[in-house]
Amino acid sequence: MSDVIVGLDIGSNFIRTVIGEYTDTDTFQIIGLGKVLSPGLRNGTIVNIESTMNAIKQSIEDAEMDSGCEVHSCVPAIGGIQIKSWDSNGMVQVAGSKGITPREITEQDMADAIEVARSLPIPPDRQILHVVPRYYSVDKQEQVKDPKDMLGVKLEVETHVITASCTSVKNVQNCIGRAGYKAEGMMLKTLAATKAVMTKDELELGSILIDMGSGTTDVLVLLGGAPICSLSIPVGSSFITNDIVYVKGIAFDTAENTKIKYGCCWEPLLDEDEEVVIPGIGGRGPESISRRELCQIIQARVEEIFNMVRVEIVRQTKLTQLSGNVVLTGGGAQLMGIVELAQKVFKTTAVRIGTPGNFGGKTEVYRTPEYATVIGLLLGSNESRRRIDTKRNKQYNRSEDTKSKSSFLSQLGNIFKEFF
């Protein structure tokens, strides 16, 4: 039997839906896509419930028509300035008799340590999305990736706790519910994007994912295979369009189309005398400007965004150098010259565009950086389901004398807390 998973990326400019199917042979394929304008959002935050609800419904229905499947639920992404994160440590004793005899560490011990880390005090208007373990320590042995079956007396875990505004989460769930669907958990959009575009080496060595959305630029810094910093800059690609509107005195839609068709943010890539014709408004005739002038407008804003990201990363992490890559995703990452400009600002040649892999279907549509988040939602959701299935199988194979329905449901709940 096939297993269908639906990812929903509610962006400031577009709402994207992707339907993926997992077959009995564990093959994953994209079978449906939907993309509509999202007039109910501003800077990544829902400001009009009705408009957002209608756009979500239309996007999912388009994906349903494309796939021939009927959708009942989806996994949404969340990002923007409503996201905040902290580091937190948890510790449990795993000693045997008299508290001094080492014993083998179990998965339950690891889960208990993570639960202690989760119990950090957070403001009442926030809720935890993810508690991501980075390293464990077993007695005096530090930076252990997987302590299972190791002998120890004390187990500690270092985690990164990602939270979201309770109001924002409820607004997303409310919009999806009013559209006639069920929200199955929720995932940080940059964390989802990493699953779609980053390699294992990039995660381990230390990399930066920059998601260039319309209203915000969301960032995730990873080291040792886990996040160490998540942040959002309240400036996105729509600000570039507004700059063109202000400088050239043209309509927003005209400026947006001009940016998409002729935009560039690295001046050395352009020919000296290349011209761009901008349609006139209010009875004015078309205006011809040099593409170099357009580039100067765009480059100034994108460079400012990258500098804001760099400064904020250094402020929050104290890191000045990472060994991995800077990976660019989101609609803004499709600008010509974006890699070259990022190389200049971050002082590294290790910059690339993050493009999802090939999962069949309309690859010419979704194999672009703007689909990184929604494809990652499918991959992350499947990863969580596999972990749950593994837990279920292990629990089933245990002696009937040592298992119970209530403890099993509790374990499932812990998994959902960790991954959603």
Residue pairs with C-beta under 8 A, 6 or more apart in sequence:
1 24
2 21
2 22
2 23
2 24
3 21
3 22
3 23
3 385
4 19
4 20
4 21
4 22
4 31
4 69
4 71
5 19
5 20
5 21
5 22
5 75
5 378
5 381
5 382
6 17
6 18
6 19
6 20
6 60
6 63
6 71
6 73
6 74
6 75
6 378
7 17
7 18
7 20
7 74
7 75
7 77
7 192
7 373
7 374
7 375
7 376
7 377
7 378
7 381
8 15
8 16
8 17
8 56
8 59
8 60
8 74
8 75
8 76
8 77
8 176
8 374
8 377
9 15
9 16
9 17
9 76
9 77
9 189
9 373
9 374
9 377
10 38
10 41
10 46
10 52
10 56
10 76
10 77
10 78
10 172
10 175
11 38
11 41
11 44
11 213
11 214
11 215
11 331
12 38
12 41
12 42
12 43
12 44
12 80
12 213
12 214
12 215
12 216
12 236
12 238
13 37
13 38
13 213
13 214
13 215
13 237
13 238
13 331
14 35
14 36
14 37
14 38
14 214
14 331
14 370
15 34
15 35
15 36
15 37
15 38
15 52
15 55
15 56
15 59
16 33
16 34
16 35
16 59
16 370
16 371
16 373
16 374
17 32
17 33
17 34
17 35
17 59
17 60
17 62
17 63
17 74
17 374
18 30
18 32
18 33
18 34
18 63
18 366
18 371
18 374
18 375
18 377
18 378
19 30
19 31
19 32
19 33
19 63
19 64
19 66
19 67
19 69
19 71
20 28
20 29
20 30
20 31
20 359
20 378
20 382
21 28
21 29
21 31
21 67
21 69
22 28
22 382
23 29
28 359
28 378
28 379
28 382
29 359
29 360
29 361
30 359
30 360
30 361
30 362
30 366
30 375
31 66
31 67
31 68
31 69
31 361
32 63
32 64
32 65
32 66
32 67
32 68
32 69
32 361
33 62
33 63
33 66
33 361
33 362
33 365
33 366
34 58
34 59
34 60
34 61
34 62
34 63
34 64
34 66
35 59
35 62
36 55
36 58
36 59
36 62
37 55
38 51
38 52
38 55
39 48
39 51
39 55
40 46
40 47
40 48
40 49
40 50
40 51
40 52
40 53
40 54
40 55
40 175
41 47
41 48
41 52
41 215
42 215
43 80
43 81
43 215
43 216
43 234
43 236
44 79
44 80
44 81
44 82
44 213
44 215
44 216
44 218
44 232
45 80
45 81
45 82
45 168
45 215
46 52
46 168
46 171
46 172
46 175
49 171
49 174
49 175
49 178
52 175
53 175
53 178
53 179
54 179
56 175
56 176
56 179
56 181
57 179
57 180
60 71
60 74
60 179
60 181
63 71
64 70
64 71
71 181
72 181
72 182
73 181
73 182
73 183
73 184
74 176
74 181
74 182
74 183
74 184
75 183
75 184
75 185
75 186
75 187
75 377
75 378
75 380
75 381
76 172
76 176
76 183
76 186
76 187
76 377
77 186
77 187
77 188
77 189
77 192
77 373
77 374
77 377
78 129
78 164
78 168
78 169
78 172
78 186
78 187
78 188
78 189
79 188
79 189
79 190
79 211
79 213
79 216
79 218
79 232
79 373
80 168
80 213
80 215
80 216
80 218
80 232
81 216
81 232
81 234
82 164
82 165
82 167
82 168
83 129
83 162
83 163
83 164
83 188
83 218
83 230
83 231
83 232
84 126
84 162
84 163
84 164
85 160
85 161
85 162
85 163
85 227
85 229
85 230
85 231
86 120
86 122
86 160
86 161
86 163
87 158
87 159
87 160
87 161
87 228
88 117
88 118
88 120
88 131
88 159
88 160
88 161
89 117
89 156
89 157
89 158
89 159
90 112
90 113
90 114
90 115
90 116
90 117
90 118
90 119
90 156
90 157
90 159
91 113
91 116
91 154
91 155
91 156
91 157
92 109
92 112
92 113
92 116
92 154
92 155
93 99
93 153
93 154
93 155
94 102
94 103
94 105
94 109
94 152
94 153
94 154
94 155
95 101
95 102
95 103
95 153
95 154
96 102
96 103
99 153
100 153
101 153
102 139
102 151
102 152
102 153
103 151
103 152
104 149
104 150
104 151
105 138
105 147
105 148
105 149
105 150
105 151
105 152
105 155
106 148
107 148
109 155
110 133
110 136
110 147
110 148
110 155
110 157
111 411
111 414
113 136
113 155
113 156
113 157
114 131
114 133
114 157
114 159
114 414
114 418
115 414
116 157
117 131
117 133
117 157
117 158
117 159
117 161
118 128
118 131
118 159
118 161
118 417
120 161
122 128
122 161
122 163
125 165
125 166
125 167
126 163
126 164
126 165
126 166
127 163
127 164
127 166
127 169
128 161
128 162
128 163
128 417
129 162
129 163
129 164
129 186
129 187
129 188
129 420
130 160
130 161
130 162
130 187
130 188
130 191
130 418
130 419
130 420
131 159
131 160
131 161
131 162
131 417
131 418
132 159
132 160
132 161
132 162
132 191
132 226
132 227
132 418
133 157
133 158
133 159
133 226
134 157
134 158
134 159
134 160
134 224
134 225
134 226
134 228
135 142
135 143
135 144
135 145
135 157
135 158
135 224
136 144
136 145
136 146
136 147
136 155
136 156
136 157
136 158
137 143
137 144
137 154
137 155
137 156
137 157
137 158
138 144
138 147
138 150
138 151
138 152
138 154
138 155
139 152
139 153
139 154
141 150
143 224
144 150
145 225
147 155
160 226
160 227
160 228
160 229
160 230
162 188
162 191
162 227
162 230
164 186
164 188
169 186
172 183
172 186
173 183
173 186
176 182
176 183
177 183
184 381
185 381
185 384
185 416
185 419
185 420
186 420
187 376
187 377
187 380
187 381
187 419
187 420
188 220
188 230
189 211
189 218
189 373
190 209
190 211
190 218
190 219
190 220
190 230
190 373
191 220
191 227
191 230
191 376
191 380
192 372
192 373
192 374
192 376
192 377
192 379
192 380
193 209
193 211
193 220
193 329
193 354
193 372
193 373
193 376
194 203
194 209
194 220
194 222
194 376
195 376
195 379
195 380
195 383
196 354
196 356
196 357
196 371
196 372
196 373
196 375
196 376
196 379
197 209
197 327
197 329
197 354
197 355
197 356
197 369
197 372
197 376
198 207
198 209
198 222
198 327
198 354
200 225
201 324
202 222
202 324
202 325
202 327
203 222
203 224
203 225
203 226
203 324
204 223
204 224
204 225
204 324
205 223
205 322
205 323
205 324
206 221
206 222
206 223
206 224
206 319
206 322
206 323
206 324
207 221
207 222
207 322
207 324
207 325
207 326
207 327
208 219
208 220
208 221
208 222
208 309
208 313
208 322
208 324
208 325
208 326
208 327
208 346
209 219
209 220
209 221
209 222
209 327
209 329
209 354
210 217
210 218
210 219
210 306
210 309
210 326
210 327
210 328
210 329
210 330
210 333
210 342
211 217
211 218
211 219
211 220
211 329
211 330
211 372
211 373
212 236
212 237
212 305
212 328
212 329
212 330
212 331
212 332
212 333
212 338
213 236
213 237
213 330
213 331
213 332
214 236
214 237
214 238
214 331
214 332
215 234
215 236
215 238
216 232
216 233
216 234
216 235
216 236
217 232
217 233
217 235
217 236
217 305
217 308
217 309
217 330
217 332
218 230
218 231
218 232
218 233
218 330
219 229
219 230
219 231
219 232
219 233
219 309
219 312
219 313
220 227
220 229
220 230
221 227
221 228
221 229
221 230
221 313
221 317
221 319
221 322
222 228
222 324
223 319
223 322
228 317
229 313
229 316
229 317
231 312
231 313
231 316
233 305
233 308
233 309
233 312
235 301
235 304
235 305
235 308
236 305
236 332
237 259
237 330
237 331
237 332
237 335
239 301
239 305
240 259
240 263
240 297
240 298
240 301
240 302
240 332
241 252
241 255
241 256
241 259
242 252
242 255
243 297
243 298
243 300
243 301
244 250
244 255
244 258
244 259
244 294
244 297
244 298
245 251
245 252
245 255
247 297
248 255
248 278
248 287
248 289
250 258
250 278
250 279
250 281
250 287
251 281
254 278
254 279
254 281
258 276
258 278
258 294
259 294
259 298
259 335
262 276
262 291
262 294
263 294
263 295
263 298
263 335
263 336
264 270
264 291
264 294
264 295
264 298
264 299
264 335
264 336
264 337
265 295
265 298
265 299
265 302
265 303
265 335
265 336
265 337
265 338
265 341
266 295
266 299
266 336
266 337
266 338
266 340
266 341
267 292
267 295
267 296
267 299
267 337
268 340
269 336
269 337
269 340
270 291
270 292
270 295
271 291
272 292
273 290
274 290
274 291
274 292
275 288
275 289
275 290
275 291
276 288
276 289
276 290
276 291
276 294
277 286
277 287
277 288
278 286
278 287
278 288
278 289
279 286
280 286
280 287
295 337
298 335
299 337
299 341
302 332
302 335
302 338
302 341
303 341
303 344
303 345
306 341
306 342
306 345
306 346
307 345
310 345
310 346
313 319
314 320
324 350
325 350
325 351
325 352
326 342
326 346
326 348
326 350
326 351
326 352
327 351
327 352
327 353
327 354
328 338
328 339
328 342
328 351
328 352
328 353
328 354
328 369
329 353
329 354
329 369
329 370
329 372
329 373
330 369
330 370
330 372
330 373
331 369
331 370
332 338
333 353
333 354
333 369
333 370
334 353
334 368
334 369
334 370
338 353
339 351
339 352
339 353
342 351
343 349
343 351
353 369
354 369
354 372
355 367
355 368
355 369
355 372
356 366
356 367
356 371
356 372
356 375
356 376
357 367
357 375
358 367
359 366
359 375
365 371
366 374
366 375
380 419
383 419
384 415
384 416
384 419
384 420
387 415
387 419
388 412
388 415
391 411
391 412
391 415
392 408
392 412
395 403
395 408
395 411
